Amino acid sequence: MSVSVASWWDRVGNGARASATTFGIGLYAIIAVPLLIYTAVACLVGIGFVLVPPQLWVLGRIADAERIRLARELGSPEVPTRRPFRWLPALLTDRTVWREVRWIVAMLFAGIVLGAVGLALAVLPVLSFAAIWLWWLFPQGTVRVVANVPITGWASAFTVGIVQTVVTTAVAVACVPLIARVGMHISEACLRAGMNQQLAHQITELQRTRSGAVDAHTADLRRIERDLHDGTQAHLVGLAMRLGLAMRVLKRDPEAVGPLLEQARDGAEAAMSDLRTVLRTTYPPILADQGLDGAVAAVAARCTVPTHVEIEVSGGIHASVEAAVYFVVAEALTNTARHSGATTARVEVRKVGRYVTVEVHDNGRGGVDESKGTGVAGMRRRLEALDGVLTVDGPLGGPTVLRAACPCE
């Protein structure tokens, strides 16, 4: 029962945070939409050509942050890409910019209304509960929270106040997550690309990611070949040489065969260990034994940085997707332990709709640079081969946030 109550309150809290974000976007829209209109009109006298691009650039950054939130909460496949600052002619031909303008106009109304209603319903239970104990602090010892019903003393506090608290709590649990989700779906619908543009984008991405998948597959084959040649094959050659030498020494000096056989046994164990290492890099046995949740928890437990893990996944995830998620988490935590200087980290793996989402946070120094061999490029290629996406936000000074989403069906 306590778990279900905690889950209810988590839903209300998440809904309240989402409603607050939606309300904040609505407040930004109150400023942004009139400014865009004024500067668009100012284009008639020329100055608008200079003022509009910075506003659209800021709008694009806020829309990108919203896309990241929607990808995390709804499993939306559309993630932001870094776009350079551009002047008005290039902006006017970009459909993404027009979708963002449409989005901010819609959030001028939907953001304010849905955000305010969601926040109000989330706050009412807290106010109702506080009124039970603090009614005497108000002027004339009277407080009204719901339906203008007064609380004027301890008797009404423990009757009317408790009833109001129970009712407002039930309404908050039922309505706040729903209102927050409606707001996110409206935002996602405004930011989502049209069908033709989605298909064109998918074709371009498929051409690029399939080429990357072939390159990644070739690199994996070369790595496996190198590992087998430098490790396993060397041990097996040594094993064969020791066994051959033992056969020659057997007739001449039987007592000298024992150390040679011990060396041969050590070589066989080393070869088996190398083989297990190679197999572990193709499909980790722990995934087959403990599943994705157990494998991720084991990786986090081995990390030298204290790591908090939250996993909410169910069945129906393809083995290749599980392996990709496992390797992303393992590589990200390895980078955290080696390079970030972090003292804490957090891993969140969730199944949202038809996507598996991954977030790895750390409080390290940041400054992630893919060109310096941090493994980010390899993680991205592995995910893109499965139509997944990866973004890394690691400014200098930190924190670093790695986000990934991959279709799981």
C-alpha positions in Angstrom: 0.0 0.0 0.0 2.8 2.4 0.9 4.5 1.7 -2.5 1.3 2.6 -4.3 0.8 5.8 -2.3 4.4 6.7 -3.0 3.9 6.0 -6.7 0.8 8.2 -6.7 2.7 11.1 -5.2 5.5 10.5 -7.6 3.0 10.9 -10.5 1.6 14.0 -9.0 5.1 15.4 -8.5 6.2 14.6 -12.0 3.0 16.1 -13.3 3.5 19.2 -11.3 7.1 19.6 -12.6 5.8 19.1 -16.2 3.0 21.6 -15.7 5.5 24.1 -14.3 7.7 23.7 -17.4 4.6 24.1 -19.6 3.6 27.2 -17.7 7.1 28.6 -18.0 7.0 28.1 -21.8 3.7 29.9 -21.8 5.2 32.8 -19.9 8.1 32.9 -22.4 5.6 32.9 -25.2 3.9 36.0 -23.7 7.2 37.9 -24.3 8.4 36.1 -27.4 5.3 36.3 -29.6 4.7 40.0 -29.4 8.4 40.6 -29.9 8.4 38.5 -33.0 5.4 40.3 -34.3 7.0 43.7 -33.7 10.3 42.8 -35.2 8.6 41.2 -38.2 6.7 44.5 -38.8 10.1 46.3 -38.3 11.4 44.4 -41.4 9.4 46.9 -43.4 11.9 49.5 -42.4 14.9 47.2 -42.5 15.9 47.0 -38.8 13.8 43.8 -38.4 16.2 41.9 -40.7 18.8 42.3 -37.9 16.5 41.7 -34.9 14.5 38.7 -36.0 17.4 36.1 -36.4 18.6 36.4 -32.8 15.0 35.9 -31.5 14.6 32.9 -33.7 17.9 31.5 -32.5 16.8 31.8 -28.9 13.5 30.2 -29.8 15.3 27.3 -31.4 17.4 26.7 -28.3 14.3 26.6 -26.1 12.5 24.4 -28.6 15.5 22.0 -28.5 15.3 21.9 -24.7 11.6 21.0 -25.1 12.5 18.3 -27.6 14.9 16.8 -25.1 12.2 16.8 -22.4 9.6 15.2 -24.7 12.1 12.6 -25.7 12.6 11.8 -22.1 9.0 11.9 -21.0 7.2 10.6 -24.1 9.9 8.7 -26.0 9.6 11.2 -28.9 12.1 10.1 -31.6 12.8 13.7 -32.7 15.9 15.1 -31.0 17.6 18.4 -31.5 20.6 18.9 -33.8 23.0 21.8 -33.3 22.1 24.5 -35.8 24.4 27.5 -36.4 23.2 31.1 -36.2 21.7 32.0 -39.5 20.3 35.2 -41.1 16.7 35.8 -42.2 16.8 34.4 -45.8 18.0 31.0 -44.6 15.6 31.0 -41.7 12.6 31.7 -43.8 13.2 28.5 -45.9 13.7 26.2 -42.9 10.5 24.3 -42.0 11.8 23.6 -38.6 11.8 27.3 -37.8 8.2 27.6 -38.9 7.3 24.7 -36.7 8.9 26.4 -33.7 7.0 29.6 -34.4 3.8 27.6 -34.6 4.7 25.9 -31.4 5.4 29.1 -29.4 2.1 30.6 -30.6 0.2 27.5 -29.5 1.9 27.5 -26.1 1.0 31.1 -25.6 -2.5 29.7 -24.9 -2.1 26.0 -24.1 1.0 26.6 -21.9 -0.6 29.2 -19.7 -3.9 27.5 -19.3 -2.8 23.9 -18.9 0.3 24.8 -16.8 -1.7 27.0 -14.5 -4.5 24.5 -14.0 -2.0 21.6 -13.4 0.0 23.7 -10.9 -3.1 24.8 -9.1 -4.5 21.3 -8.7 -1.1 20.1 -7.5 -0.8 22.8 -4.9 -4.4 22.6 -3.5 -3.8 19.4 -1.4 -0.8 21.1 0.3 -2.8 24.2 1.0 -5.7 22.2 2.3 -3.5 20.2 4.6 -1.7 23.4 5.9 -5.1 25.0 6.6 -5.9 22.3 9.1 -3.1 23.3 11.3 -2.4 27.0 10.5 -6.0 28.4 10.2 -5.4 30.6 13.2 -2.6 32.5 11.5 -5.0 34.1 9.0 -6.8 37.4 9.7 -9.8 36.9 12.0 -8.9 33.3 12.3 -10.7 32.3 9.1 -9.3 30.6 6.0 -11.0 29.5 2.8 -9.3 27.0 0.5 -11.9 25.2 -1.6 -15.4 26.4 -2.7 -15.3 29.4 -0.3 -15.9 27.0 2.7 -14.5 28.7 5.8 -12.3 27.0 8.5 -12.8 29.0 11.7 -11.7 26.7 14.4 -10.3 23.3 15.3 -13.6 21.6 14.9 -14.0 22.8 11.3 -10.3 22.2 10.7 -10.6 18.4 11.6 -13.9 18.0 9.6 -14.0 20.4 6.7 -10.2 20.6 6.4 -9.7 16.8 6.3 -12.5 16.4 3.8 -11.1 19.1 1.6 -7.6 17.6 1.8 -8.9 14.1 0.8 -10.9 15.5 -2.1 -8.2 17.8 -3.4 -5.6 14.9 -3.1 -7.9 12.6 -5.1 -8.4 15.2 -7.8 -4.7 15.9 -8.0 -3.8 12.3 -8.3 -6.3 11.8 -11.1 -6.0 15.0 -13.0 -2.4 16.5 -12.6 -0.6 13.7 -14.6 -3.3 13.8 -17.2 -3.2 17.6 -17.7 0.6 17.5 -17.8 0.5 14.7 -20.5 -2.0 16.7 -22.6 0.3 19.7 -22.5 3.3 17.6 -23.6 1.3 16.0 -26.4 0.2 19.4 -27.7 3.8 20.6 -27.5 5.0 17.4 -29.3 2.4 17.7 -32.0 3.4 21.3 -32.8 7.1 20.5 -32.9 6.8 17.2 -34.8 7.8 17.4 -38.5 5.3 16.7 -41.2 5.0 13.3 -42.8 6.9 14.2 -46.0 9.7 15.9 -44.1 9.9 13.0 -41.7 10.2 10.5 -44.6 12.9 12.6 -46.3 14.8 12.9 -43.0 14.5 9.2 -42.4 15.8 8.4 -45.8 18.8 10.6 -45.3 19.4 9.2 -41.9 19.1 5.6 -43.1 21.7 6.3 -45.8 24.1 7.7 -43.3 23.5 5.3 -40.4 23.6 2.2 -42.6 27.0 3.4 -43.9 28.0 3.9 -40.3 26.7 0.5 -39.4 28.8 -1.2 -42.1 31.8 0.7 -40.9 31.1 -0.2 -37.3 30.6 -3.9 -38.2 33.9 -3.9 -40.2 35.7 -2.3 -37.2 34.2 -4.9 -34.8 35.4 -7.7 -37.1 38.9 -6.2 -37.3 38.9 -5.8 -33.5 37.8 -9.4 -32.9 40.3 -10.7 -35.5 43.1 -8.6 -33.7 42.1 -9.9 -30.3 42.0 -13.5 -31.4 45.3 -13.1 -33.3 47.2 -11.3 -30.5 45.7 -13.1 -27.6 43.9 -16.4 -28.1 46.0 -17.6 -31.1 49.3 -16.8 -29.3 48.2 -18.8 -26.3 47.1 -21.7 -28.4 50.4 -21.7 -30.3 52.3 -21.7 -27.0 50.0 -24.6 -25.9 50.8 -26.6 -29.0 54.6 -26.0 -28.6 54.6 -27.1 -24.9 52.6 -30.2 -25.7 54.9 -31.1 -28.6 57.9 -30.5 -26.3 56.3 -32.7 -23.6 55.9 -35.5 -26.1 59.6 -35.4 -27.0 60.7 -35.2 -23.4 58.3 -38.0 -22.3 60.6 -40.9 -23.3 63.9 -39.2 -22.3 62.9 -37.6 -19.0 59.4 -38.4 -17.8 59.8 -36.2 -14.7 60.3 -33.1 -16.8 56.9 -33.5 -18.4 55.0 -32.3 -15.3 56.1 -28.7 -15.5 55.5 -28.6 -19.2 52.0 -29.9 -18.8 51.3 -27.3 -16.0 52.5 -24.6 -18.4 50.2 -26.0 -21.1 47.3 -26.0 -18.7 48.0 -22.3 -17.8 48.1 -21.5 -21.6 44.8 -23.2 -22.2 43.2 -21.3 -19.3 44.6 -18.0 -20.7 43.2 -18.9 -24.1 39.8 -19.6 -22.6 39.9 -16.3 -20.7 40.7 -14.4 -23.9 37.9 -16.1 -25.7 35.5 -15.2 -22.9 36.7 -11.5 -23.2 36.0 -11.5 -27.0 32.6 -13.1 -26.5 31.8 -10.5 -23.8 32.4 -7.7 -26.3 30.0 -9.2 -28.8 27.1 -10.1 -26.5 27.6 -9.9 -22.7 26.7 -13.1 -21.0 25.2 -11.1 -18.1 22.4 -9.9 -20.4 21.4 -13.5 -21.0 21.7 -14.4 -17.3 20.2 -11.4 -15.5 18.5 -9.3 -18.2 18.9 -5.7 -19.0 18.1 -4.4 -15.5 20.5 -6.8 -13.8 23.3 -6.1 -16.3 23.0 -2.3 -15.9 22.9 -2.6 -12.1 26.0 -4.8 -12.3 27.9 -2.2 -14.4 26.9 0.6 -12.0 28.0 -1.5 -9.0 31.5 -2.0 -10.6 31.9 1.7 -11.4 34.4 3.5 -9.1 32.1 6.5 -8.9 29.0 6.1 -6.6 26.1 5.5 -9.1 22.4 5.6 -8.5 20.4 3.5 -10.9 16.7 3.8 -11.9 15.5 1.1 -14.3 11.9 0.9 -15.5 11.8 -1.6 -18.4 9.6 -4.5 -19.2 9.7 -7.3 -21.8 9.6 -7.0 -25.5 13.0 -5.5 -26.0 15.1 -7.0 -28.8 18.5 -8.6 -27.8 20.4 -6.2 -30.1 18.8 -3.2 -28.4 19.6 -4.6 -25.0 23.2 -5.0 -26.0 23.3 -1.5 -27.4 21.9 0.0 -24.2 24.2 -2.1 -22.1 27.3 -0.9 -24.0 26.2 2.7 -23.9 25.8 2.6 -20.1 29.1 0.7 -19.7 31.0 3.1 -21.9 29.4 6.2 -20.4 30.3 5.1 -16.8 33.8 4.1 -17.9 34.3 7.7 -19.3 32.8 9.1 -16.0 35.3 7.1 -13.9 38.3 7.8 -16.1 37.9 11.4 -17.3 35.2 13.3 -15.5 36.5 13.6 -11.9 32.9 13.2 -10.8 31.9 12.2 -7.2 28.4 11.0 -8.1 26.6 9.6 -11.1 23.0 8.6 -12.0 21.7 6.2 -14.6 18.1 6.1 -15.8 16.8 3.5 -18.2 13.1 3.5 -19.1 10.8 2.0 -21.7 8.6 4.8 -22.9 6.2 3.8 -25.6 8.1 2.0 -28.3 11.4 3.5 -27.3 14.0 2.7 -24.6 15.5 5.9 -23.2 18.8 6.1 -21.4 20.2 9.0 -19.4 23.6 9.1 -17.7 24.3 12.1 -15.5 27.5 13.0 -13.6 28.7 16.0 -11.7 32.2 16.0 -13.2 34.1 18.7 -15.0 32.4 18.2 -18.4 34.1 19.3 -21.6 33.3 16.2 -23.6 35.0 16.2 -27.0 34.1 13.4 -29.4 37.3 14.0 -31.5 39.5 13.0 -28.5 38.5 9.3 -28.5 36.0 9.5 -25.6 33.9 6.6 -27.1 31.0 8.9 -27.9 31.3 8.3 -31.6 31.3 4.5 -31.1 28.2 4.7 -28.9 26.5 6.9 -31.5 27.3 4.5 -34.4 26.1 1.5 -32.4 22.7 3.2 -31.7 22.3 4.7 -35.2 22.6 1.2 -36.6 19.4 0.4 -34.7 17.7 3.7 -35.7 18.6 5.1 -32.3 19.9 8.6 -31.4 22.5 9.9 -28.9 23.1 13.4 -27.6 25.7 14.6 -25.1 25.5 17.8 -23.2 28.9 18.3 -21.4 29.8 22.0 -21.1 33.1 22.9 -19.4 32.7 22.8 -15.7 29.9 20.2 -16.0 27.7 18.6 -15.4 27.6 16.0 -18.2 24.3 14.5 -19.4 24.3 11.7 -22.0 20.9 10.9 -23.5 20.0 8.0 -25.8 16.8 6.7 -27.3 16.4 3.5 -29.3 13.4 1.7 -30.8 12.8 -1.4 -28.8 10.3 -3.2 -31.1 
